[in-house]
Protein backbone atom coordinates (compact mmCIF):
# COMPACT_ATOMS: atom_id res chain seq x y z
CA UNK A 1 0.00 0.00 0.00
CA UNK A 2 1.27 3.45 -0.90
CA UNK A 3 1.57 5.51 2.25
CA UNK A 4 3.35 8.61 0.98
CA UNK A 5 0.97 11.46 0.13
CA UNK A 6 0.07 13.16 -3.15
CA UNK A 7 -3.12 13.70 -5.20
CA UNK A 8 -4.46 11.81 -8.17
CA UNK A 9 -4.39 13.40 -11.60
CA UNK A 10 -7.38 13.10 -13.91
CA UNK A 11 -5.12 12.46 -16.86
CA UNK A 12 -3.36 9.64 -15.06
CA UNK A 13 -6.65 8.06 -14.01
CA UNK A 14 -8.26 8.25 -17.43
CA UNK A 15 -5.28 7.23 -19.53
CA UNK A 16 -5.24 3.72 -18.03
CA UNK A 17 -8.89 2.70 -18.10
CA UNK A 18 -7.94 -0.96 -18.51
CA UNK A 19 -6.08 -0.87 -15.20
CA UNK A 20 -8.15 -1.81 -12.12
CA UNK A 21 -9.31 1.17 -10.10
CA UNK A 22 -7.13 0.39 -7.09
CA UNK A 23 -3.94 0.20 -9.16
CA UNK A 24 -4.91 3.30 -11.11
CA UNK A 25 -5.40 5.38 -7.96
CA UNK A 26 -2.22 4.06 -6.32
CA UNK A 27 -0.14 4.83 -9.41
CA UNK A 28 -1.57 8.35 -9.55
CA UNK A 29 -0.77 8.93 -5.87
CA UNK A 30 2.80 7.74 -6.30
CA UNK A 31 3.44 9.79 -9.45
CA UNK A 32 2.21 13.09 -8.04
CA UNK A 33 3.96 12.41 -4.75
CA UNK A 34 7.24 12.28 -6.67
CA UNK A 35 6.31 15.40 -8.68
CA UNK A 36 5.64 17.36 -5.50
CA UNK A 37 8.35 15.99 -3.26
CA UNK A 38 10.86 18.43 -1.71
CA UNK A 39 13.54 17.25 -4.17
CA UNK A 40 11.47 18.31 -7.22
CA UNK A 41 11.26 21.83 -8.62
CA UNK A 42 8.34 23.92 -7.33
CA UNK A 43 5.58 24.47 -9.88
CA UNK A 44 3.76 27.74 -10.41
CA UNK A 45 0.39 26.12 -10.98
CA UNK A 46 -1.30 22.76 -10.44
CA UNK A 47 -0.95 20.06 -13.04
CA UNK A 48 -3.85 19.34 -15.37
CA UNK A 49 -6.33 18.12 -12.80
CA UNK A 50 -10.02 18.80 -12.26
CA UNK A 51 -10.72 17.99 -8.64
CA UNK A 52 -14.18 16.58 -9.04
CA UNK A 53 -14.00 15.48 -12.66
CA UNK A 54 -16.24 12.53 -13.60
CA UNK A 55 -13.29 10.15 -13.94
CA UNK A 56 -12.08 10.90 -10.41
CA UNK A 57 -15.56 10.68 -8.96
CA UNK A 58 -16.18 7.35 -10.63
CA UNK A 59 -12.91 5.91 -9.30
CA UNK A 60 -13.55 7.11 -5.75
CA UNK A 61 -17.10 5.80 -5.80
CA UNK A 62 -15.96 2.44 -7.15
CA UNK A 63 -13.34 2.15 -4.41
CA UNK A 64 -15.93 3.05 -1.74
CA UNK A 65 -18.42 0.49 -3.06
CA UNK A 66 -15.66 -2.13 -2.95
CA UNK A 67 -14.97 -1.25 0.68
CA UNK A 68 -11.39 -0.16 -0.06
CA UNK A 69 -11.41 2.46 2.67
CA UNK A 70 -7.71 2.20 3.48
CA UNK A 71 -6.94 3.26 -0.09
CA UNK A 72 -9.39 6.14 0.14
CA UNK A 73 -7.85 7.22 3.44
CA UNK A 74 -4.51 7.40 1.61
CA UNK A 75 -6.16 9.52 -1.09
CA UNK A 76 -7.58 11.88 1.56
CA UNK A 77 -4.14 12.24 3.15
CA UNK A 78 -2.69 12.87 -0.32
CA UNK A 79 -5.11 15.72 -0.90
CA UNK A 80 -4.21 17.36 2.41
CA UNK A 81 -0.49 16.91 1.79
CA UNK A 82 -0.57 18.31 -1.72
CA UNK A 83 -2.36 21.47 -0.56
CA UNK A 84 0.40 22.06 1.98
CA UNK A 85 3.16 21.36 -0.53
CA UNK A 86 1.77 23.60 -3.26
CA UNK A 87 0.96 26.50 -0.97
CA UNK A 88 4.22 26.42 0.95
CA UNK A 89 6.59 25.76 -1.97
CA UNK A 90 5.05 27.54 -4.96
CA UNK A 91 4.49 30.96 -3.39
CA UNK A 92 1.16 31.26 -5.23
CA UNK A 93 -2.29 31.99 -3.85
CA UNK A 94 -4.16 29.31 -1.95
CA UNK A 95 -6.81 29.66 -4.66
CA UNK A 96 -4.71 27.37 -6.86
CA UNK A 97 -5.22 24.60 -4.30
CA UNK A 98 -8.99 24.92 -4.10
CA UNK A 99 -9.68 22.00 -6.48
CA UNK A 100 -7.84 19.64 -4.13
CA UNK A 101 -9.96 20.76 -1.18
CA UNK A 102 -13.15 19.98 -3.10
CA UNK A 103 -11.70 16.61 -4.08
CA UNK A 104 -10.86 15.89 -0.44
CA UNK A 105 -14.46 16.39 0.66
CA UNK A 106 -15.73 14.25 -2.22
CA UNK A 107 -13.62 11.36 -0.92
CA UNK A 108 -15.17 11.83 2.52
CA UNK A 109 -18.63 11.99 1.01
CA UNK A 110 -18.22 8.65 -0.73
CA UNK A 111 -16.98 7.07 2.49
CA UNK A 112 -19.89 8.64 4.37
CA UNK A 113 -22.29 6.86 2.00
CA UNK A 114 -20.65 3.45 2.05
CA UNK A 115 -19.20 3.02 5.55
CA UNK A 116 -21.82 1.56 7.90
CA UNK A 117 -23.18 4.03 10.44
CA UNK A 118 -22.89 1.29 13.06
CA UNK A 119 -19.16 0.72 12.53
CA UNK A 120 -16.14 2.17 14.26
CA UNK A 121 -14.75 2.81 10.77
CA UNK A 122 -17.23 5.65 10.30
CA UNK A 123 -16.10 7.17 13.60
CA UNK A 124 -12.50 6.99 12.37
CA UNK A 125 -13.40 9.05 9.31
CA UNK A 126 -15.03 11.68 11.52
CA UNK A 127 -11.90 11.71 13.69
CA UNK A 128 -9.71 12.16 10.60
CA UNK A 129 -11.48 15.44 9.82
CA UNK A 130 -11.11 16.64 13.40
CA UNK A 131 -7.41 15.84 13.29
CA UNK A 132 -7.07 17.90 10.15
CA UNK A 133 -8.64 20.85 11.93
CA UNK A 134 -6.44 20.21 14.96
CA UNK A 135 -3.27 20.80 12.93
CA UNK A 136 -3.93 24.53 13.06
CA UNK A 137 -3.90 27.00 10.17
CA UNK A 138 -1.74 26.32 7.14
CA UNK A 139 1.03 28.96 7.02
CA UNK A 140 4.24 29.84 5.17
CA UNK A 141 6.95 32.49 5.63
CA UNK A 142 5.85 35.86 4.28
CA UNK A 143 8.13 37.91 2.02
CA UNK A 144 10.30 40.02 4.27
CA UNK A 145 9.03 38.89 7.68
CA UNK A 146 6.13 37.23 9.45
CA UNK A 147 3.85 34.56 8.03
CA UNK A 148 1.14 34.19 5.42
CA UNK A 149 -1.99 32.26 6.42
CA UNK A 150 -3.82 30.19 3.81
CA UNK A 151 -7.21 31.88 3.69
CA UNK A 152 -9.89 31.01 1.17
CA UNK A 153 -13.22 32.82 0.65
CA UNK A 154 -14.69 29.98 2.72
CA UNK A 155 -12.28 30.19 5.65
CA UNK A 156 -8.76 29.32 6.75
CA UNK A 157 -7.31 26.04 5.51
CA UNK A 158 -7.41 23.36 8.21
CA UNK A 159 -8.82 25.54 10.99
CA UNK A 160 -12.12 26.29 9.24
CA UNK A 161 -12.25 23.22 6.96
CA UNK A 162 -13.12 25.43 3.95
CA UNK A 163 -15.77 24.14 1.53
CA UNK A 164 -16.66 21.20 3.78
CA UNK A 165 -20.12 22.55 4.60
CA UNK A 166 -20.96 23.88 1.16
CA UNK A 167 -19.78 20.73 -0.61
CA UNK A 168 -21.51 18.31 1.78
CA UNK A 169 -24.71 20.34 1.63
CA UNK A 170 -24.67 20.35 -2.17
CA UNK A 171 -23.93 16.63 -2.34
CA UNK A 172 -26.73 15.85 0.12
CA UNK A 173 -29.26 17.96 -1.78
CA UNK A 174 -28.30 16.44 -5.15
CA UNK A 175 -28.03 12.81 -4.05
CA UNK A 176 -30.11 12.04 -0.96
CA UNK A 177 -33.13 11.03 -3.04
CA UNK A 178 -31.17 8.72 -5.36
CA UNK A 179 -29.29 6.79 -2.66
CA UNK A 180 -30.52 3.48 -1.34
CA UNK A 181 -31.85 3.32 2.22
CA UNK A 182 -28.58 2.18 3.80
CA UNK A 183 -26.46 4.78 2.00
CA UNK A 184 -28.85 7.55 3.01
CA UNK A 185 -28.75 6.50 6.66
CA UNK A 186 -24.97 6.11 6.58
CA UNK A 187 -24.47 9.58 5.11
CA UNK A 188 -26.93 11.21 7.50
CA UNK A 189 -25.27 9.57 10.50
CA UNK A 190 -21.80 10.62 9.36
CA UNK A 191 -22.82 14.25 8.85
CA UNK A 192 -24.68 14.33 12.17
CA UNK A 193 -21.71 12.89 14.06
CA UNK A 194 -19.43 15.46 12.45
CA UNK A 195 -21.89 18.29 13.13
CA UNK A 196 -22.09 17.26 16.79
CA UNK A 197 -18.45 18.39 17.16
CA UNK A 198 -19.49 21.92 16.09
CA UNK A 199 -17.09 22.13 13.14
CA UNK A 200 -17.44 24.99 10.65
CA UNK A 201 -19.30 27.22 13.11
CA UNK A 202 -22.26 24.84 13.24
CA UNK A 203 -23.05 25.38 9.54
CA UNK A 204 -23.10 21.66 8.84
CA UNK A 205 -26.35 21.56 10.82
CA UNK A 206 -28.02 23.20 7.84
CA UNK A 207 -28.18 19.69 6.37
CA UNK A 208 -30.51 18.82 9.26
CA UNK A 209 -32.70 21.80 8.35
CA UNK A 210 -32.95 20.52 4.78
CA UNK A 211 -33.76 17.00 5.94
CA UNK A 212 -36.32 18.08 8.56
CA UNK A 213 -37.92 20.43 6.03
CA UNK A 214 -38.47 17.46 3.72
CA UNK A 215 -39.44 14.97 6.44
CA UNK A 216 -41.65 17.02 8.77
CA UNK A 217 -42.71 20.12 6.83
CA UNK A 218 -43.93 18.66 3.53
CA UNK A 219 -47.02 16.67 2.64
CA UNK A 220 -45.94 13.05 2.10
CA UNK A 221 -47.44 9.57 2.31
CA UNK A 222 -46.25 7.31 5.12
CA UNK A 223 -44.81 4.65 2.83
CA UNK A 224 -43.53 1.37 4.19
CA UNK A 225 -40.39 0.43 6.10
CA UNK A 226 -40.75 -3.11 4.76
CA UNK A 227 -39.68 -2.00 1.28
CA UNK A 228 -36.49 0.05 1.70
CA UNK A 229 -35.45 2.18 -1.24
CA UNK A 230 -32.96 0.83 -3.75
CA UNK A 231 -30.66 3.19 -5.63
CA UNK A 232 -32.52 5.05 -8.33
CA UNK A 233 -30.90 7.86 -10.30
CA UNK A 234 -34.31 9.05 -11.48
CA UNK A 235 -35.94 9.35 -8.08
CA UNK A 236 -36.53 12.90 -6.78
CA UNK A 237 -37.11 14.20 -3.28
CA UNK A 238 -40.73 15.01 -4.15
CA UNK A 239 -41.75 11.35 -4.38
CA UNK A 240 -39.96 10.11 -1.27
CA UNK A 241 -42.09 8.89 1.63
CA UNK A 242 -41.89 9.46 5.38
CA UNK A 243 -40.60 5.90 5.74
CA UNK A 244 -37.72 6.73 3.41
CA UNK A 245 -36.69 9.93 5.20
CA UNK A 246 -37.45 9.30 8.86
CA UNK A 247 -34.46 7.01 9.62
CA UNK A 248 -32.08 9.76 8.50
CA UNK A 249 -33.94 12.39 10.52
CA UNK A 250 -33.80 10.11 13.56
CA UNK A 251 -30.04 9.72 13.05
CA UNK A 252 -29.63 13.49 13.27
CA UNK A 253 -31.73 13.65 16.44
CA UNK A 254 -29.76 10.79 17.97
CA UNK A 255 -26.26 11.97 17.04
CA UNK A 256 -26.68 15.76 17.13
CA UNK A 257 -29.90 16.35 19.06
CA UNK A 258 -28.16 18.47 21.70
CA UNK A 259 -26.73 20.70 18.98
CA UNK A 260 -30.14 21.09 17.37
CA UNK A 261 -31.56 22.26 20.71
CA UNK A 262 -28.61 24.60 21.26
CA UNK A 263 -29.14 26.21 17.86
CA UNK A 264 -32.90 26.35 18.39
CA UNK A 265 -32.41 28.12 21.72
CA UNK A 266 -30.51 30.96 20.01
CA UNK A 267 -32.62 30.96 16.81
CA UNK A 268 -29.57 30.17 14.67
CA UNK A 269 -30.07 31.20 11.06
CA UNK A 270 -26.59 31.38 9.51
CA UNK A 271 -27.25 29.13 6.51
CA UNK A 272 -25.48 29.24 3.16
CA UNK A 273 -28.56 30.75 1.51
CA UNK A 274 -32.13 31.76 2.23
CA UNK A 275 -33.60 28.68 0.54
CA UNK A 276 -31.97 26.35 3.04
CA UNK A 277 -33.16 28.28 6.10
CA UNK A 278 -36.73 28.68 4.85
CA UNK A 279 -39.44 26.63 6.54
CA UNK A 280 -41.52 24.11 4.64
CA UNK A 281 -45.09 24.73 3.51
CA UNK A 282 -46.92 22.95 6.33
CA UNK A 283 -44.73 24.57 8.99
CA UNK A 284 -45.07 28.11 7.63
CA UNK A 285 -48.85 27.68 7.45
CA UNK A 286 -49.06 26.47 11.05
CA UNK A 287 -49.52 28.60 14.17
CA UNK A 288 -46.02 27.64 15.32
CA UNK A 289 -44.56 28.62 11.96
CA UNK A 290 -46.07 32.09 12.18
CA UNK A 291 -43.73 32.83 15.09
CA UNK A 292 -40.40 32.04 13.42
CA UNK A 293 -40.65 30.83 9.82
CA UNK A 294 -36.97 30.15 9.08
CA UNK A 295 -33.78 28.71 10.55
CA UNK A 296 -33.63 26.92 13.88
CA UNK A 297 -35.95 28.20 16.60
CA UNK A 298 -37.86 26.93 19.64
CA UNK A 299 -41.05 27.18 17.59
CA UNK A 300 -39.71 25.03 14.78
CA UNK A 301 -38.35 22.45 17.24
CA UNK A 302 -41.85 22.25 18.78
CA UNK A 303 -43.32 21.71 15.32
CA UNK A 304 -40.94 18.82 14.59
CA UNK A 305 -41.81 17.30 17.96
CA UNK A 306 -45.51 17.60 17.16
CA UNK A 307 -45.06 16.05 13.72
CA UNK A 308 -43.28 13.04 15.20
CA UNK A 309 -46.34 12.41 17.39
CA UNK A 310 -48.59 12.63 14.35
CA UNK A 311 -46.37 10.24 12.39
CA UNK A 312 -46.30 7.77 15.32
CA UNK A 313 -50.09 7.88 15.67
CA UNK A 314 -50.76 7.55 11.95
CA UNK A 315 -48.27 4.71 11.59
CA UNK A 316 -49.76 2.84 14.56
CA UNK A 317 -53.27 3.12 13.08
CA UNK A 318 -51.96 1.82 9.76
CA UNK A 319 -50.19 -1.08 11.53
CA UNK A 320 -46.79 0.16 10.36
CA UNK A 321 -44.98 -0.94 13.50
CA UNK A 322 -41.41 -0.17 12.46
CA UNK A 323 -42.27 3.37 11.45
CA UNK A 324 -44.28 3.96 14.63
CA UNK A 325 -41.38 2.67 16.73
CA UNK A 326 -38.88 4.93 14.96
CA UNK A 327 -41.03 8.00 15.60
CA UNK A 328 -41.60 7.02 19.24
CA UNK A 329 -37.86 6.60 19.85
CA UNK A 330 -37.19 10.01 18.29
CA UNK A 331 -39.79 11.59 20.59
CA UNK A 332 -38.06 10.09 23.64
CA UNK A 333 -34.69 11.38 22.45
CA UNK A 334 -36.05 14.89 21.97
CA UNK A 335 -37.72 14.87 25.39
CA UNK A 336 -34.57 13.64 27.08
CA UNK A 337 -32.40 16.28 25.42
CA UNK A 338 -34.73 19.20 26.11
CA UNK A 339 -34.93 18.20 29.77
CA UNK A 340 -31.17 17.74 30.20
CA UNK A 341 -30.40 21.17 28.76
CA UNK A 342 -33.17 23.00 30.62
CA UNK A 343 -33.76 24.49 27.21
CA UNK A 344 -35.26 27.82 26.23
CA UNK A 345 -37.71 25.70 24.24
CA UNK A 346 -39.50 24.77 27.47
CA UNK A 347 -39.87 28.42 28.49
CA UNK A 348 -41.16 29.36 25.05
CA UNK A 349 -43.65 26.50 25.23
CA UNK A 350 -44.83 27.49 28.70
CA UNK A 351 -45.47 31.07 27.59
CA UNK A 352 -47.09 30.15 24.28
CA UNK A 353 -50.72 30.15 25.37
CA UNK A 354 -53.41 27.47 25.59
CA UNK A 355 -53.53 26.76 21.85
CA UNK A 356 -50.01 25.38 22.11
CA UNK A 357 -49.74 24.15 25.70
CA UNK A 358 -53.01 22.20 25.47
CA UNK A 359 -52.09 20.55 22.16
CA UNK A 360 -52.25 16.81 22.79
CA UNK A 361 -49.08 16.22 20.74
CA UNK A 362 -47.13 18.66 22.89
CA UNK A 363 -48.67 17.75 26.23
CA UNK A 364 -45.72 15.60 27.29
CA UNK A 365 -43.59 18.75 27.48
CA UNK A 366 -45.64 19.94 30.45
CA UNK A 367 -44.01 17.28 32.58
CA UNK A 368 -40.63 18.90 31.91
CA UNK A 369 -41.51 22.37 33.25
N, C-alpha and C positions, 0 to 999 in steps of 0.2 A: 504493500500500500504506500502511495506517495504521501509523505507527511510534510514536505516543504511547501510553503504557500506560493500562490500565484493564480491569476484568474484564467478562465477559459475563453479562447478567441472563437468567434463565430466562424471565421474562415477555417480554423483548424477542425472545428466540429463538423462542418458541412462538407469538407473536402474528403472525408473518409467515411462516407455513409455505410460502406460495407463492414466497417469495424464495429464490433459490439459497443453499446453505449458506454459501459464501464471503462473499456480500454480507451475510447475516444476522449472521455473526460479526463482520465488520468494523463494521457499524452499531452492534452492541452494545458493542464496544470503544470506539468513538468517543463514544457517548452517556455511558457511565459514566466515561470519562476526563474529560469536561466536568463531570459531576456531582461528581467528586472532585478537581478541579483546585484549586490554592491560592486561586483567586479565588472559589470557591463556599463556601457556609456549611458548616462541619463538621456531620456527622450523628451522632446518638447511637448509632445501630445500623445494620447493613447493610440495604441495600434488599432487597426480596423476592427472594431468590435461594437456591436449594438447590444446593450446589456440585457434587454429582454426580447431579443429577436426570436422569431418562432423556432429556429433550430435549437437555440439554447433552452428555451422553455420546454420543448419536446423532450430533450435529453434529461433535463432535471425531473420532469414529471415521470418519465420512464424509470429512472433510477429510484424515485420515491415509491412508485407502484411495486417495484421489485424488492422493496425493503432494504435498499443499499444505503442506509442512513450514515454509516461510517464514511462512505465516499462523499456524500453530500455535506457532511460536517467538514471534510477537508476542503470542499469547494467554498463553503462559507468562510472558513479561515483564510483561504486564498484571496477572497474578495476583500476582506478586512486588511490583509497584508499588502495587497497591491495598492489600495488607497493610500496607506502610509508611505509606501515606497515612492509612488508618483508625486505625492504632495511634497514630501521632504527632500527628494532628490532633483526634481525637475525645476523647481522654483516657479511653477505656473500656478494659476488659480485653482482652488479646490473644485471649481465648476467642471474642470476636465475629468474629475473623478466621479462625478455624479452618476454616470451609467453603471458603475460598479456597485454603488450603494443600492440602486434599484434592483440590480441583479441579486445582491445579497438578500434582500427581503423577499424576492421571488423564491429563492431556495428555501427560506424559512416557511413561506406559505405552502409550498408543496409538502414539506415535512409536517406542517400543521394538519394538512388534510389526511395524510396517510399514516401518521404515527397514532396508535390507539390512545384515546384520552385516558384510559385506565392504566397506562404503562408508565414506568419510571423514565422511559426514553423520552416521552413528551416533556416531562419535568426537566430533563437534561437540556433540551432545546431552549426552554424558557431561561434556564440558568445561563446558557451560553450568551444570550442577549444581555442579561444583567452583567455578566462579566465584561462584555464589550463596553458597556456604559461605565463600569467601574474602573476602566483603564484611564479615565480622565480625558480631557480634550486633546485632540491631535494638534501638535505644535511643531514649529521649525524655527531656526534662528532667523531673525529679521535682518534685512540689510542694515549695516551700521551697528545696531545694538537692539537688545530686547528679543521678543519672540513674536511670530505670527501665529494666530490661532485659526484653524480650519473652520471657517463659518460659511454655511450655505444659507440660502433664503429660508430653509426649513429648520435651521438650528445648527449648533456646533457639532462637528463630527465626534462620535462616541458619546459625549455627554448627553446630547439631546436626541440621539438616534434619528438623525434627519431622514425624512421620507418614510419612516416606518409606519406611522399612523395613516398618512395619505395613501400609501401603496396598499396596506392591508385593508383599508376601508374600500378602496376601489375594487380590489380583488374579491372582497366579500360581496359587494353589491353586484358585480358582474357574474359571479359564479355560485352563489349560495343556492340558487334555484336549480342549477344543473347537476349539482353533486348528489351522490347517493346518500342515504340516511346516515351511514357510518361516517363518511367523510365530513358531512355537515356538522355532526356532533363533535367529531375530532377537532375540526377547525374552530368551532365556537368555544370549546373547552380550552384550547390553546390560547386563543385571544383573551378569554376571560382570566385565565391564570396570569398571563402577562400583564393585563390591565390591573389586576389586583395589587401589583407591585408599584403602581402609580407612575409608570414610565411615561415620558412624553407629556408631562403636565396633565395627565388624566385624559388626554384626547382620544386614546384608544377606546375609551368607554362610549364614544359616539357609535361604535359598531353595535353596542347594546341598544342604543336609541333606535337605530335602523331596524334591528331584529324585533324589538318590542312594538315598534310602530306596525310592522307587518303581522305580528302574532296577535296582539291585543287590541289594536286600534283600527283594524280593517274587517270588513264583513267577509267571513270565510266559512265554509262547511267544516264540520268536525273531522271528517275523514276517518281512517282506520289505522291503528298502530299495528294491526296484523299484516298489513301490506306495505312494508317500508319502501321508500322510493329507491329505484335504481337510477344510475346515471342517465341523464337525458339532456343532450345539448339543446334541445328545442323547448324544454320546459321553461316557463317564466314564473316570476314570483306571484303573478296575479292568479295562477291556478293552483297554488300550493294550499294545502289544508292545515288546520290547526294541528293535526297529528304529525304533520311533517315538520312544523316549525317549533312546537312546544318543547321537545327535548333539548334543542339548542338554547332556547330561552331559559329553561331550567338550569342548564349548565352555567349560564351567566349568573343567575341568582345564587347558585351553589358556590361558585368559585369567586365571584366578585360582588356578592350581595351587599357586603359592608361598604364597599366603594360606591355602589349605586345609592345607598342611603346617604352617605356623606355628601355626594354631589347633589342629591335631591334636597338635602337640608340647606344648602347654600344656593339653590336654584342655578346650578352650573349650566352655562349656555355657550361655551367656547368651542363650537363645532367648526369644521372646515368650511361649511357653507350653510346658508339658511334652509336649504331643502332637507338637510340631515336633521336639523334641530326641530323642524316643524312637526307638530302633532298630527296623528292620523285622523281621518274623517270622523269616526265614531267618538273619538276622544274630544275633538274640538267642538262637536255638537253637544257634548254632555255638559251637565252642570259643573262638574269638576274641571273640565277643559276650558270653561269660560274664565277660570281664575288665573291660569298660567298655561297658555296654549303651546309653548315650545320649550325645548331643552328639558333638563331634569328639574323636577320641582316636587314638593310634598304632594301637591294635587295630582300630579301625573302618577306618582308612586301609588297613591290611593286608588287611582283608576285601574292600574295594572293588578293590584290586589283584588279589587272587585271583579275584574274580568276573569281572574283565576277561579274565583268562586263560581262564576257563571259557567265556565268551561267544565269544572268538576261536576256541577249539578246536571248540566246537559249531557255529559258523557255517562254519568251514572244512570240517568233515565234511558239512555240509548244502549245500555249494557256494554259500554266500551270501557271495560275495567282498567286496562292499562293506562288509557288516557286520563281517566278519573283519578287514578293513583298518582300519576305524574303531577297533575294539577294540585292535588292535596298535599303532596310533599313540598311543592314550591310554596304553597301557602304557609306551611309550618316553618320553612326556612325564612320567609319574609317576616313572620311574626317574631321568631327568635331574634333575628338581627335588629329589628326596630326596638325590641325591648332591651337588648344588651346595650345599645347605643344611647338609650334614653333620647331618642331622636326628636328633632323639631317636627317631624311628621305627626307625632302623637299630639303635640300642642296645637298644630294646625287643625287636626281632626277634631279635637275637643272644642275648638272655637268655631267650628264650621257651621253650626246650626243643626236643627232637627232633621232637615232633609238629608243631611249626610250622616250624622251620628246615629240616626234611627234606621239607616239602610241595613237590611238584613245581611248583606254581603260584607259589610264593614263592622258589624256588631262585635266581632271577636276582638277588635282593637280597644273596645271599652275596658276590657279586662287588664289592659296594659297601662291604663292611666296612672 
